[in-house]
Amino acid sequence: DLQEVSEYEQQVGLVILDPSRRESNHPFSTHTAHTLSPRYNEIFNKKSRLVMRMLEIRIGTELLLQ
């Protein structure tokens, strides 16, 4: 998953997990799920799972589930 996310971000552009914070260079709006491309949405989901796994490793399962 990490390799796929990295390749997509190198080829297309960054996948932004919080679109309210920053504008993107994508030809579609990242502010609403209705305008996302299916590929972007797939990579978005993979990146968000990776971030959650990294948080779980960093702070532990007990703190994450509180």
PDBQT receptor file of N, H, CA, C and O in Angstrom, charges set to zero:
ATOM      1  N   ASP A   1       0.810  -1.197   0.000  1.00  0.00    +0.000 N 
ATOM      2  CA  ASP A   1       0.000   0.000   0.000  1.00  0.00    +0.000 C 
ATOM      3  C   ASP A   1       0.857   1.267   0.000  1.00  0.00    +0.000 C 
ATOM      4  O   ASP A   1       0.578   2.214  -0.735  1.00  0.00    +0.000 OA
ATOM      5  N   LEU A   2       1.900   1.274   0.829  1.00  0.00    +0.000 N 
ATOM      6  H   LEU A   2       2.127   0.504   1.426  1.00  0.00    +0.000 HD
ATOM      7  CA  LEU A   2       2.764   2.447   0.918  1.00  0.00    +0.000 C 
ATOM      8  C   LEU A   2       3.425   2.748  -0.421  1.00  0.00    +0.000 C 
ATOM      9  O   LEU A   2       3.509   3.906  -0.832  1.00  0.00    +0.000 OA
ATOM     10  N   GLN A   3       3.887   1.717  -1.091  1.00  0.00    +0.000 N 
ATOM     11  H   GLN A   3       3.818   0.777  -0.757  1.00  0.00    +0.000 HD
ATOM     12  CA  GLN A   3       4.529   1.894  -2.393  1.00  0.00    +0.000 C 
ATOM     13  C   GLN A   3       3.540   2.462  -3.409  1.00  0.00    +0.000 C 
ATOM     14  O   GLN A   3       3.888   3.347  -4.191  1.00  0.00    +0.000 OA
ATOM     15  N   GLU A   4       2.322   1.960  -3.397  1.00  0.00    +0.000 N 
ATOM     16  H   GLU A   4       2.039   1.241  -2.762  1.00  0.00    +0.000 HD
ATOM     17  CA  GLU A   4       1.300   2.425  -4.333  1.00  0.00    +0.000 C 
ATOM     18  C   GLU A   4       0.937   3.889  -4.070  1.00  0.00    +0.000 C 
ATOM     19  O   GLU A   4       0.778   4.669  -5.010  1.00  0.00    +0.000 OA
ATOM     20  N   VAL A   5       0.808   4.258  -2.808  1.00  0.00    +0.000 N 
ATOM     21  H   VAL A   5       0.937   3.625  -2.045  1.00  0.00    +0.000 HD
ATOM     22  CA  VAL A   5       0.511   5.646  -2.453  1.00  0.00    +0.000 C 
ATOM     23  C   VAL A   5       1.661   6.549  -2.883  1.00  0.00    +0.000 C 
ATOM     24  O   VAL A   5       1.433   7.624  -3.437  1.00  0.00    +0.000 OA
ATOM     25  N   SER A   6       2.878   6.123  -2.632  1.00  0.00    +0.000 N 
ATOM     26  H   SER A   6       3.063   5.250  -2.181  1.00  0.00    +0.000 HD
ATOM     27  CA  SER A   6       4.056   6.917  -3.005  1.00  0.00    +0.000 C 
ATOM     28  C   SER A   6       4.135   7.125  -4.511  1.00  0.00    +0.000 C 
ATOM     29  O   SER A   6       4.402   8.234  -4.974  1.00  0.00    +0.000 OA
ATOM     30  N   GLU A   7       3.906   6.067  -5.272  1.00  0.00    +0.000 N 
ATOM     31  H   GLU A   7       3.689   5.166  -4.896  1.00  0.00    +0.000 HD
ATOM     32  CA  GLU A   7       3.951   6.179  -6.733  1.00  0.00    +0.000 C 
ATOM     33  C   GLU A   7       2.874   7.127  -7.248  1.00  0.00    +0.000 C 
ATOM     34  O   GLU A   7       3.135   7.948  -8.128  1.00  0.00    +0.000 OA
ATOM     35  N   TYR A   8       1.665   7.016  -6.700  1.00  0.00    +0.000 N 
ATOM     36  H   TYR A   8       1.454   6.350  -5.985  1.00  0.00    +0.000 HD
ATOM     37  CA  TYR A   8       0.572   7.892  -7.127  1.00  0.00    +0.000 C 
ATOM     38  C   TYR A   8       0.910   9.353  -6.828  1.00  0.00    +0.000 C 
ATOM     39  O   TYR A   8       0.700  10.226  -7.671  1.00  0.00    +0.000 OA
ATOM     40  N   GLU A   9       1.429   9.616  -5.633  1.00  0.00    +0.000 N 
ATOM     41  H   GLU A   9       1.599   8.907  -4.949  1.00  0.00    +0.000 HD
ATOM     42  CA  GLU A   9       1.744  10.990  -5.256  1.00  0.00    +0.000 C 
ATOM     43  C   GLU A   9       2.885  11.557  -6.095  1.00  0.00    +0.000 C 
ATOM     44  O   GLU A   9       2.907  12.758  -6.366  1.00  0.00    +0.000 OA
ATOM     45  N   GLN A  10       3.815  10.732  -6.504  1.00  0.00    +0.000 N 
ATOM     46  H   GLN A  10       3.797   9.756  -6.285  1.00  0.00    +0.000 HD
ATOM     47  CA  GLN A  10       4.899  11.199  -7.368  1.00  0.00    +0.000 C 
ATOM     48  C   GLN A  10       4.401  11.496  -8.776  1.00  0.00    +0.000 C 
ATOM     49  O   GLN A  10       4.859  12.449  -9.406  1.00  0.00    +0.000 OA
ATOM     50  N   GLN A  11       3.472  10.694  -9.272  1.00  0.00    +0.000 N 
ATOM     51  H   GLN A  11       3.100   9.920  -8.759  1.00  0.00    +0.000 HD
ATOM     52  CA  GLN A  11       2.987  10.853 -10.639  1.00  0.00    +0.000 C 
ATOM     53  C   GLN A  11       1.906  11.922 -10.762  1.00  0.00    +0.000 C 
ATOM     54  O   GLN A  11       1.941  12.741 -11.681  1.00  0.00    +0.000 OA
ATOM     55  N   VAL A  12       0.952  11.916  -9.842  1.00  0.00    +0.000 N 
ATOM     56  H   VAL A  12       0.924  11.251  -9.096  1.00  0.00    +0.000 HD
ATOM     57  CA  VAL A  12      -0.241  12.760  -9.982  1.00  0.00    +0.000 C 
ATOM     58  C   VAL A  12      -0.203  13.988  -9.078  1.00  0.00    +0.000 C 
ATOM     59  O   VAL A  12      -0.545  15.089  -9.509  1.00  0.00    +0.000 OA
ATOM     60  N   GLY A  13       0.203  13.804  -7.853  1.00  0.00    +0.000 N 
ATOM     61  H   GLY A  13       0.480  12.909  -7.503  1.00  0.00    +0.000 HD
ATOM     62  CA  GLY A  13       0.211  14.891  -6.878  1.00  0.00    +0.000 C 
ATOM     63  C   GLY A  13      -0.159  14.364  -5.510  1.00  0.00    +0.000 C 
ATOM     64  O   GLY A  13      -0.572  13.214  -5.359  1.00  0.00    +0.000 OA
ATOM     65  N   LEU A  14      -0.007  15.211  -4.527  1.00  0.00    +0.000 N 
ATOM     66  H   LEU A  14       0.329  16.145  -4.650  1.00  0.00    +0.000 HD
ATOM     67  CA  LEU A  14      -0.258  14.805  -3.146  1.00  0.00    +0.000 C 
ATOM     68  C   LEU A  14      -1.716  14.439  -2.910  1.00  0.00    +0.000 C 
ATOM     69  O   LEU A  14      -2.625  15.053  -3.468  1.00  0.00    +0.000 OA
ATOM     70  N   VAL A  15      -1.917  13.438  -2.082  1.00  0.00    +0.000 N 
ATOM     71  H   VAL A  15      -1.177  12.940  -1.629  1.00  0.00    +0.000 HD
ATOM     72  CA  VAL A  15      -3.245  13.075  -1.613  1.00  0.00    +0.000 C 
ATOM     73  C   VAL A  15      -3.411  13.759  -0.266  1.00  0.00    +0.000 C 
ATOM     74  O   VAL A  15      -2.700  13.448   0.690  1.00  0.00    +0.000 OA
ATOM     75  N   ILE A  16      -4.342  14.684  -0.197  1.00  0.00    +0.000 N 
ATOM     76  H   ILE A  16      -4.919  14.936  -0.974  1.00  0.00    +0.000 HD
ATOM     77  CA  ILE A  16      -4.519  15.516   0.991  1.00  0.00    +0.000 C 
ATOM     78  C   ILE A  16      -5.624  14.921   1.853  1.00  0.00    +0.000 C 
ATOM     79  O   ILE A  16      -6.764  14.796   1.404  1.00  0.00    +0.000 OA
ATOM     80  N   LEU A  17      -5.295  14.555   3.083  1.00  0.00    +0.000 N 
ATOM     81  H   LEU A  17      -4.369  14.657   3.447  1.00  0.00    +0.000 HD
ATOM     82  CA  LEU A  17      -6.276  13.932   3.964  1.00  0.00    +0.000 C 
ATOM     83  C   LEU A  17      -7.236  14.949   4.570  1.00  0.00    +0.000 C 
ATOM     84  O   LEU A  17      -8.354  14.588   4.938  1.00  0.00    +0.000 OA
ATOM     85  N   ASP A  18      -6.830  16.206   4.682  1.00  0.00    +0.000 N 
ATOM     86  H   ASP A  18      -5.922  16.499   4.382  1.00  0.00    +0.000 HD
ATOM     87  CA  ASP A  18      -7.700  17.264   5.197  1.00  0.00    +0.000 C 
ATOM     88  C   ASP A  18      -7.768  18.379   4.156  1.00  0.00    +0.000 C 
ATOM     89  O   ASP A  18      -6.961  19.307   4.197  1.00  0.00    +0.000 OA
ATOM     90  N   PRO A  19      -8.718  18.303   3.228  1.00  0.00    +0.000 N 
ATOM     91  CA  PRO A  19      -8.766  19.276   2.132  1.00  0.00    +0.000 C 
ATOM     92  C   PRO A  19      -9.125  20.691   2.558  1.00  0.00    +0.000 C 
ATOM     93  O   PRO A  19      -8.974  21.618   1.763  1.00  0.00    +0.000 OA
ATOM     94  N   SER A  20      -9.593  20.887   3.778  1.00  0.00    +0.000 N 
ATOM     95  H   SER A  20      -9.716  20.133   4.424  1.00  0.00    +0.000 HD
ATOM     96  CA  SER A  20      -9.928  22.237   4.230  1.00  0.00    +0.000 C 
ATOM     97  C   SER A  20      -8.675  23.052   4.524  1.00  0.00    +0.000 C 
ATOM     98  O   SER A  20      -8.753  24.274   4.653  1.00  0.00    +0.000 OA
ATOM     99  N   ARG A  21      -7.542  22.406   4.630  1.00  0.00    +0.000 N 
ATOM    100  H   ARG A  21      -7.479  21.414   4.525  1.00  0.00    +0.000 HD
ATOM    101  CA  ARG A  21      -6.298  23.079   4.997  1.00  0.00    +0.000 C 
ATOM    102  C   ARG A  21      -5.492  23.593   3.816  1.00  0.00    +0.000 C 
ATOM    103  O   ARG A  21      -4.687  24.510   3.977  1.00  0.00    +0.000 OA
ATOM    104  N   ARG A  22      -5.689  23.025   2.636  1.00  0.00    +0.000 N 
ATOM    105  H   ARG A  22      -6.343  22.280   2.505  1.00  0.00    +0.000 HD
ATOM    106  CA  ARG A  22      -4.774  23.336   1.549  1.00  0.00    +0.000 C 
ATOM    107  C   ARG A  22      -5.445  23.112   0.198  1.00  0.00    +0.000 C 
ATOM    108  O   ARG A  22      -6.279  22.221   0.040  1.00  0.00    +0.000 OA
ATOM    109  N   GLU A  23      -5.065  23.937  -0.764  1.00  0.00    +0.000 N 
ATOM    110  H   GLU A  23      -4.387  24.661  -0.635  1.00  0.00    +0.000 HD
ATOM    111  CA  GLU A  23      -5.544  23.738  -2.128  1.00  0.00    +0.000 C 
ATOM    112  C   GLU A  23      -4.716  22.661  -2.805  1.00  0.00    +0.000 C 
ATOM    113  O   GLU A  23      -3.546  22.473  -2.471  1.00  0.00    +0.000 OA
ATOM    114  N   SER A  24      -5.306  21.963  -3.740  1.00  0.00    +0.000 N 
ATOM    115  H   SER A  24      -6.256  22.116  -4.010  1.00  0.00    +0.000 HD
ATOM    116  CA  SER A  24      -4.582  20.915  -4.452  1.00  0.00    +0.000 C 
ATOM    117  C   SER A  24      -4.421  21.307  -5.916  1.00  0.00    +0.000 C 
ATOM    118  O   SER A  24      -5.086  22.219  -6.408  1.00  0.00    +0.000 OA
ATOM    119  N   ASN A  25      -3.535  20.609  -6.593  1.00  0.00    +0.000 N 
ATOM    120  H   ASN A  25      -2.994  19.869  -6.193  1.00  0.00    +0.000 HD
ATOM    121  CA  ASN A  25      -3.295  20.848  -8.013  1.00  0.00    +0.000 C 
ATOM    122  C   ASN A  25      -4.113  19.916  -8.891  1.00  0.00    +0.000 C 
ATOM    123  O   ASN A  25      -3.888  19.853 -10.100  1.00  0.00    +0.000 OA
ATOM    124  N   HIS A  26      -5.046  19.200  -8.313  1.00  0.00    +0.000 N 
ATOM    125  H   HIS A  26      -5.229  19.251  -7.331  1.00  0.00    +0.000 HD
ATOM    126  CA  HIS A  26      -5.839  18.243  -9.071  1.00  0.00    +0.000 C 
ATOM    127  C   HIS A  26      -6.908  18.971  -9.890  1.00  0.00    +0.000 C 
ATOM    128  O   HIS A  26      -7.375  20.039  -9.496  1.00  0.00    +0.000 OA
ATOM    129  N   PRO A  27      -7.291  18.389 -11.030  1.00  0.00    +0.000 N 
ATOM    130  CA  PRO A  27      -8.315  19.021 -11.868  1.00  0.00    +0.000 C 
ATOM    131  C   PRO A  27      -9.724  18.884 -11.296  1.00  0.00    +0.000 C 
ATOM    132  O   PRO A  27     -10.682  19.376 -11.893  1.00  0.00    +0.000 OA
ATOM    133  N   PHE A  28      -9.860  18.229 -10.157  1.00  0.00    +0.000 N 
ATOM    134  H   PHE A  28      -9.082  17.830  -9.672  1.00  0.00    +0.000 HD
ATOM    135  CA  PHE A  28     -11.153  18.062  -9.511  1.00  0.00    +0.000 C 
ATOM    136  C   PHE A  28     -11.069  18.620  -8.095  1.00  0.00    +0.000 C 
ATOM    137  O   PHE A  28      -9.987  18.735  -7.518  1.00  0.00    +0.000 OA
ATOM    138  N   SER A  29     -12.205  18.955  -7.560  1.00  0.00    +0.000 N 
ATOM    139  H   SER A  29     -13.083  18.862  -8.029  1.00  0.00    +0.000 HD
ATOM    140  CA  SER A  29     -12.240  19.495  -6.201  1.00  0.00    +0.000 C 
ATOM    141  C   SER A  29     -12.052  18.368  -5.187  1.00  0.00    +0.000 C 
ATOM    142  O   SER A  29     -12.698  17.324  -5.279  1.00  0.00    +0.000 OA
ATOM    143  N   THR A  30     -11.172  18.587  -4.234  1.00  0.00    +0.000 N 
ATOM    144  H   THR A  30     -10.648  19.435  -4.159  1.00  0.00    +0.000 HD
ATOM    145  CA  THR A  30     -10.969  17.599  -3.173  1.00  0.00    +0.000 C 
ATOM    146  C   THR A  30     -11.815  17.921  -1.941  1.00  0.00    +0.000 C 
ATOM    147  O   THR A  30     -11.673  17.271  -0.905  1.00  0.00    +0.000 OA
ATOM    148  N   HIS A  31     -12.686  18.912  -2.046  1.00  0.00    +0.000 N 
ATOM    149  H   HIS A  31     -12.802  19.440  -2.887  1.00  0.00    +0.000 HD
ATOM    150  CA  HIS A  31     -13.508  19.323  -0.908  1.00  0.00    +0.000 C 
ATOM    151  C   HIS A  31     -14.761  18.473  -0.746  1.00  0.00    +0.000 C 
ATOM    152  O   HIS A  31     -15.372  18.487   0.322  1.00  0.00    +0.000 OA
ATOM    153  N   THR A  32     -15.154  17.745  -1.760  1.00  0.00    +0.000 N 
ATOM    154  H   THR A  32     -14.658  17.733  -2.628  1.00  0.00    +0.000 HD
ATOM    155  CA  THR A  32     -16.348  16.916  -1.679  1.00  0.00    +0.000 C 
ATOM    156  C   THR A  32     -16.095  15.562  -2.325  1.00  0.00    +0.000 C 
ATOM    157  O   THR A  32     -15.392  15.470  -3.331  1.00  0.00    +0.000 OA
ATOM    158  N   ALA A  33     -16.656  14.532  -1.757  1.00  0.00    +0.000 N 
ATOM    159  H   ALA A  33     -17.226  14.607  -0.939  1.00  0.00    +0.000 HD
ATOM    160  CA  ALA A  33     -16.432  13.168  -2.255  1.00  0.00    +0.000 C 
ATOM    161  C   ALA A  33     -17.065  12.942  -3.624  1.00  0.00    +0.000 C 
ATOM    162  O   ALA A  33     -16.656  12.036  -4.349  1.00  0.00    +0.000 OA
ATOM    163  N   HIS A  34     -18.053  13.750  -3.985  1.00  0.00    +0.000 N 
ATOM    164  H   HIS A  34     -18.386  14.486  -3.395  1.00  0.00    +0.000 HD
ATOM    165  CA  HIS A  34     -18.747  13.563  -5.259  1.00  0.00    +0.000 C 
ATOM    166  C   HIS A  34     -17.887  13.930  -6.459  1.00  0.00    +0.000 C 
ATOM    167  O   HIS A  34     -18.163  13.482  -7.572  1.00  0.00    +0.000 OA
ATOM    168  N   THR A  35     -16.860  14.729  -6.257  1.00  0.00    +0.000 N 
ATOM    169  H   THR A  35     -16.636  15.093  -5.353  1.00  0.00    +0.000 HD
ATOM    170  CA  THR A  35     -16.030  15.163  -7.384  1.00  0.00    +0.000 C 
ATOM    171  C   THR A  35     -14.685  14.448  -7.456  1.00  0.00    +0.000 C 
ATOM    172  O   THR A  35     -13.893  14.727  -8.356  1.00  0.00    +0.000 OA
ATOM    173  N   LEU A  36     -14.414  13.541  -6.537  1.00  0.00    +0.000 N 
ATOM    174  H   LEU A  36     -15.058  13.314  -5.806  1.00  0.00    +0.000 HD
ATOM    175  CA  LEU A  36     -13.141  12.822  -6.541  1.00  0.00    +0.000 C 
ATOM    176  C   LEU A  36     -13.139  11.746  -7.618  1.00  0.00    +0.000 C 
ATOM    177  O   LEU A  36     -14.165  11.136  -7.915  1.00  0.00    +0.000 OA
ATOM    178  N   SER A  37     -11.966  11.530  -8.191  1.00  0.00    +0.000 N 
ATOM    179  H   SER A  37     -11.132  12.026  -7.949  1.00  0.00    +0.000 HD
ATOM    180  CA  SER A  37     -11.842  10.420  -9.136  1.00  0.00    +0.000 C 
ATOM    181  C   SER A  37     -11.813   9.117  -8.337  1.00  0.00    +0.000 C 
ATOM    182  O   SER A  37     -11.388   9.111  -7.182  1.00  0.00    +0.000 OA
ATOM    183  N   PRO A  38     -12.257   8.023  -8.935  1.00  0.00    +0.000 N 
ATOM    184  CA  PRO A  38     -12.232   6.740  -8.218  1.00  0.00    +0.000 C 
ATOM    185  C   PRO A  38     -10.818   6.339  -7.789  1.00  0.00    +0.000 C 
ATOM    186  O   PRO A  38     -10.634   5.782  -6.707  1.00  0.00    +0.000 OA
ATOM    187  N   ARG A  39      -9.833   6.614  -8.621  1.00  0.00    +0.000 N 
ATOM    188  H   ARG A  39      -9.982   7.066  -9.501  1.00  0.00    +0.000 HD
ATOM    189  CA  ARG A  39      -8.445   6.266  -8.287  1.00  0.00    +0.000 C 
ATOM    190  C   ARG A  39      -7.952   7.096  -7.092  1.00  0.00    +0.000 C 
ATOM    191  O   ARG A  39      -7.313   6.564  -6.184  1.00  0.00    +0.000 OA
ATOM    192  N   TYR A  40      -8.254   8.399  -7.099  1.00  0.00    +0.000 N 
ATOM    193  H   TYR A  40      -8.773   8.831  -7.837  1.00  0.00    +0.000 HD
ATOM    194  CA  TYR A  40      -7.870   9.265  -5.982  1.00  0.00    +0.000 C 
ATOM    195  C   TYR A  40      -8.516   8.765  -4.699  1.00  0.00    +0.000 C 
ATOM    196  O   TYR A  40      -7.869   8.715  -3.653  1.00  0.00    +0.000 OA
ATOM    197  N   ASN A  41      -9.776   8.399  -4.773  1.00  0.00    +0.000 N 
ATOM    198  H   ASN A  41     -10.302   8.440  -5.623  1.00  0.00    +0.000 HD
ATOM    199  CA  ASN A  41     -10.497   7.911  -3.597  1.00  0.00    +0.000 C 
ATOM    200  C   ASN A  41      -9.871   6.623  -3.061  1.00  0.00    +0.000 C 
ATOM    201  O   ASN A  41      -9.759   6.442  -1.849  1.00  0.00    +0.000 OA
ATOM    202  N   GLU A  42      -9.468   5.735  -3.960  1.00  0.00    +0.000 N 
ATOM    203  H   GLU A  42      -9.559   5.882  -4.944  1.00  0.00    +0.000 HD
ATOM    204  CA  GLU A  42      -8.809   4.491  -3.554  1.00  0.00    +0.000 C 
ATOM    205  C   GLU A  42      -7.489   4.776  -2.835  1.00  0.00    +0.000 C 
ATOM    206  O   GLU A  42      -7.205   4.190  -1.791  1.00  0.00    +0.000 OA
ATOM    207  N   ILE A  43      -6.691   5.674  -3.399  1.00  0.00    +0.000 N 
ATOM    208  H   ILE A  43      -6.922   6.150  -4.248  1.00  0.00    +0.000 HD
ATOM    209  CA  ILE A  43      -5.406   6.026  -2.790  1.00  0.00    +0.000 C 
ATOM    210  C   ILE A  43      -5.628   6.775  -1.478  1.00  0.00    +0.000 C 
ATOM    211  O   ILE A  43      -4.892   6.567  -0.514  1.00  0.00    +0.000 OA
ATOM    212  N   PHE A  44      -6.626   7.637  -1.437  1.00  0.00    +0.000 N 
ATOM    213  H   PHE A  44      -7.224   7.806  -2.221  1.00  0.00    +0.000 HD
ATOM    214  CA  PHE A  44      -6.988   8.357  -0.209  1.00  0.00    +0.000 C 
ATOM    215  C   PHE A  44      -7.275   7.368   0.924  1.00  0.00    +0.000 C 
ATOM    216  O   PHE A  44      -6.783   7.537   2.040  1.00  0.00    +0.000 OA
ATOM    217  N   ASN A  45      -8.069   6.341   0.632  1.00  0.00    +0.000 N 
ATOM    218  H   ASN A  45      -8.468   6.204  -0.274  1.00  0.00    +0.000 HD
ATOM    219  CA  ASN A  45      -8.401   5.338   1.649  1.00  0.00    +0.000 C 
ATOM    220  C   ASN A  45      -7.165   4.582   2.113  1.00  0.00    +0.000 C 
ATOM    221  O   ASN A  45      -7.009   4.320   3.306  1.00  0.00    +0.000 OA
ATOM    222  N   LYS A  46      -6.288   4.230   1.184  1.00  0.00    +0.000 N 
ATOM    223  H   LYS A  46      -6.414   4.443   0.215  1.00  0.00    +0.000 HD
ATOM    224  CA  LYS A  46      -5.061   3.518   1.547  1.00  0.00    +0.000 C 
ATOM    225  C   LYS A  46      -4.159   4.392   2.409  1.00  0.00    +0.000 C 
ATOM    226  O   LYS A  46      -3.587   3.921   3.392  1.00  0.00    +0.000 OA
ATOM    227  N   LYS A  47      -4.032   5.671   2.037  1.00  0.00    +0.000 N 
ATOM    228  H   LYS A  47      -4.497   6.053   1.239  1.00  0.00    +0.000 HD
ATOM    229  CA  LYS A  47      -3.173   6.571   2.805  1.00  0.00    +0.000 C 
ATOM    230  C   LYS A  47      -3.738   6.785   4.208  1.00  0.00    +0.000 C 
ATOM    231  O   LYS A  47      -2.984   6.817   5.180  1.00  0.00    +0.000 OA
ATOM    232  N   SER A  48      -5.045   6.931   4.318  1.00  0.00    +0.000 N 
ATOM    233  H   SER A  48      -5.657   6.905   3.528  1.00  0.00    +0.000 HD
ATOM    234  CA  SER A  48      -5.637   7.142   5.641  1.00  0.00    +0.000 C 
ATOM    235  C   SER A  48      -5.452   5.913   6.528  1.00  0.00    +0.000 C 
ATOM    236  O   SER A  48      -5.214   6.054   7.728  1.00  0.00    +0.000 OA
ATOM    237  N   ARG A  49      -5.558   4.710   5.960  1.00  0.00    +0.000 N 
ATOM    238  H   ARG A  49      -5.752   4.596   4.985  1.00  0.00    +0.000 HD
ATOM    239  CA  ARG A  49      -5.299   3.497   6.746  1.00  0.00    +0.000 C 
ATOM    240  C   ARG A  49      -3.844   3.436   7.196  1.00  0.00    +0.000 C 
ATOM    241  O   ARG A  49      -3.556   3.044   8.327  1.00  0.00    +0.000 OA
ATOM    242  N   LEU A  50      -2.923   3.824   6.307  1.00  0.00    +0.000 N 
ATOM    243  H   LEU A  50      -3.157   4.142   5.389  1.00  0.00    +0.000 HD
ATOM    244  CA  LEU A  50      -1.504   3.833   6.673  1.00  0.00    +0.000 C 
ATOM    245  C   LEU A  50      -1.233   4.810   7.817  1.00  0.00    +0.000 C 
ATOM    246  O   LEU A  50      -0.469   4.501   8.731  1.00  0.00    +0.000 OA
ATOM    247  N   VAL A  51      -1.854   5.980   7.765  1.00  0.00    +0.000 N 
ATOM    248  H   VAL A  51      -2.474   6.230   7.022  1.00  0.00    +0.000 HD
ATOM    249  CA  VAL A  51      -1.673   6.976   8.829  1.00  0.00    +0.000 C 
ATOM    250  C   VAL A  51      -2.205   6.439  10.155  1.00  0.00    +0.000 C 
ATOM    251  O   VAL A  51      -1.570   6.615  11.195  1.00  0.00    +0.000 OA
ATOM    252  N   MET A  52      -3.359   5.788  10.122  1.00  0.00    +0.000 N 
ATOM    253  H   MET A  52      -3.874   5.645   9.277  1.00  0.00    +0.000 HD
ATOM    254  CA  MET A  52      -3.920   5.227  11.354  1.00  0.00    +0.000 C 
ATOM    255  C   MET A  52      -3.027   4.117  11.909  1.00  0.00    +0.000 C 
ATOM    256  O   MET A  52      -2.855   4.018  13.124  1.00  0.00    +0.000 OA
ATOM    257  N   ARG A  53      -2.468   3.297  11.051  1.00  0.00    +0.000 N 
ATOM    258  H   ARG A  53      -2.608   3.378  10.065  1.00  0.00    +0.000 HD
ATOM    259  CA  ARG A  53      -1.548   2.247  11.506  1.00  0.00    +0.000 C 
ATOM    260  C   ARG A  53      -0.294   2.852  12.124  1.00  0.00    +0.000 C 
ATOM    261  O   ARG A  53       0.206   2.354  13.134  1.00  0.00    +0.000 OA
ATOM    262  N   MET A  54       0.217   3.928  11.519  1.00  0.00    +0.000 N 
ATOM    263  H   MET A  54      -0.189   4.332  10.699  1.00  0.00    +0.000 HD
ATOM    264  CA  MET A  54       1.403   4.595  12.069  1.00  0.00    +0.000 C 
ATOM    265  C   MET A  54       1.098   5.196  13.440  1.00  0.00    +0.000 C 
ATOM    266  O   MET A  54       1.922   5.116  14.351  1.00  0.00    +0.000 OA
ATOM    267  N   LEU A  55      -0.083   5.797  13.587  1.00  0.00    +0.000 N 
ATOM    268  H   LEU A  55      -0.752   5.862  12.846  1.00  0.00    +0.000 HD
ATOM    269  CA  LEU A  55      -0.482   6.340  14.890  1.00  0.00    +0.000 C 
ATOM    270  C   LEU A  55      -0.608   5.236  15.931  1.00  0.00    +0.000 C 
ATOM    271  O   LEU A  55      -0.183   5.402  17.074  1.00  0.00    +0.000 OA
ATOM    272  N   GLU A  56      -1.189   4.115  15.533  1.00  0.00    +0.000 N 
ATOM    273  H   GLU A  56      -1.534   3.980  14.604  1.00  0.00    +0.000 HD
ATOM    274  CA  GLU A  56      -1.340   2.995  16.465  1.00  0.00    +0.000 C 
ATOM    275  C   GLU A  56       0.020   2.489  16.936  1.00  0.00    +0.000 C 
ATOM    276  O   GLU A  56       0.196   2.185  18.116  1.00  0.00    +0.000 OA
ATOM    277  N   ILE A  57       0.971   2.400  16.025  1.00  0.00    +0.000 N 
ATOM    278  H   ILE A  57       0.827   2.647  15.066  1.00  0.00    +0.000 HD
ATOM    279  CA  ILE A  57       2.316   1.959  16.388  1.00  0.00    +0.000 C 
ATOM    280  C   ILE A  57       2.974   2.975  17.318  1.00  0.00    +0.000 C 
ATOM    281  O   ILE A  57       3.653   2.602  18.275  1.00  0.00    +0.000 OA
ATOM    282  N   ARG A  58       2.770   4.253  17.032  1.00  0.00    +0.000 N 
ATOM    283  H   ARG A  58       2.219   4.556  16.255  1.00  0.00    +0.000 HD
ATOM    284  CA  ARG A  58       3.429   5.314  17.796  1.00  0.00    +0.000 C 
ATOM    285  C   ARG A  58       2.866   5.448  19.214  1.00  0.00    +0.000 C 
ATOM    286  O   ARG A  58       3.625   5.501  20.182  1.00  0.00    +0.000 OA
ATOM    287  N   ILE A  59       1.533   5.502  19.336  1.00  0.00    +0.000 N 
ATOM    288  H   ILE A  59       0.916   5.459  18.550  1.00  0.00    +0.000 HD
ATOM    289  CA  ILE A  59       0.942   5.776  20.655  1.00  0.00    +0.000 C 
ATOM    290  C   ILE A  59       0.356   4.542  21.329  1.00  0.00    +0.000 C 
ATOM    291  O   ILE A  59       0.068   4.579  22.525  1.00  0.00    +0.000 OA
ATOM    292  N   GLY A  60       0.175   3.462  20.597  1.00  0.00    +0.000 N 
ATOM    293  H   GLY A  60       0.409   3.432  19.625  1.00  0.00    +0.000 HD
ATOM    294  CA  GLY A  60      -0.374   2.237  21.172  1.00  0.00    +0.000 C 
ATOM    295  C   GLY A  60      -1.868   2.119  20.948  1.00  0.00    +0.000 C 
ATOM    296  O   GLY A  60      -2.574   3.115  20.788  1.00  0.00    +0.000 OA
ATOM    297  N   THR A  61      -2.327   0.894  20.940  1.00  0.00    +0.000 N 
ATOM    298  H   THR A  61      -1.753   0.085  21.069  1.00  0.00    +0.000 HD
ATOM    299  CA  THR A  61      -3.735   0.607  20.670  1.00  0.00    +0.000 C 
ATOM    300  C   THR A  61      -4.647   1.169  21.753  1.00  0.00    +0.000 C 
ATOM    301  O   THR A  61      -5.724   1.683  21.451  1.00  0.00    +0.000 OA
ATOM    302  N   GLU A  62      -4.230   1.077  22.998  1.00  0.00    +0.000 N 
ATOM    303  H   GLU A  62      -3.355   0.660  23.244  1.00  0.00    +0.000 HD
ATOM    304  CA  GLU A  62      -5.080   1.523  24.104  1.00  0.00    +0.000 C 
ATOM    305  C   GLU A  62      -5.412   3.010  23.988  1.00  0.00    +0.000 C 
ATOM    306  O   GLU A  62      -6.572   3.397  24.127  1.00  0.00    +0.000 OA
ATOM    307  N   LEU A  63      -4.409   3.838  23.737  1.00  0.00    +0.000 N 
ATOM    308  H   LEU A  63      -3.466   3.523  23.624  1.00  0.00    +0.000 HD
ATOM    309  CA  LEU A  63      -4.649   5.278  23.608  1.00  0.00    +0.000 C 
ATOM    310  C   LEU A  63      -5.436   5.605  22.347  1.00  0.00    +0.000 C 
ATOM    311  O   LEU A  63      -6.254   6.525  22.350  1.00  0.00    +0.000 OA
ATOM    312  N   LEU A  64      -5.201   4.873  21.283  1.00  0.00    +0.000 N 
ATOM    313  H   LEU A  64      -4.536   4.125  21.281  1.00  0.00    +0.000 HD
ATOM    314  CA  LEU A  64      -5.905   5.131  20.029  1.00  0.00    +0.000 C 
ATOM    315  C   LEU A  64      -7.397   4.852  20.167  1.00  0.00    +0.000 C 
ATOM    316  O   LEU A  64      -8.216   5.550  19.569  1.00  0.00    +0.000 OA
ATOM    317  N   LEU A  65      -7.751   3.850  20.941  1.00  0.00    +0.000 N 
ATOM    318  H   LEU A  65      -7.086   3.284  21.427  1.00  0.00    +0.000 HD
ATOM    319  CA  LEU A  65      -9.157   3.457  21.080  1.00  0.00    +0.000 C 
ATOM    320  C   LEU A  65      -9.920   4.266  22.119  1.00  0.00    +0.000 C 
ATOM    321  O   LEU A  65     -11.127   4.076  22.269  1.00  0.00    +0.000 OA
ATOM    322  N   GLN A  66      -9.258   5.158  22.836  1.00  0.00    +0.000 N 
ATOM    323  H   GLN A  66      -8.277   5.313  22.714  1.00  0.00    +0.000 HD
ATOM    324  CA  GLN A  66      -9.950   5.975  23.842  1.00  0.00    +0.000 C 
ATOM    325  C   GLN A  66     -10.807   7.017  23.192  1.00  0.00    +0.000 C 
ATOM    326  O   GLN A  66     -11.464   7.796  23.884  1.00  0.00    +0.000 OA
TER     327      GLN A  66
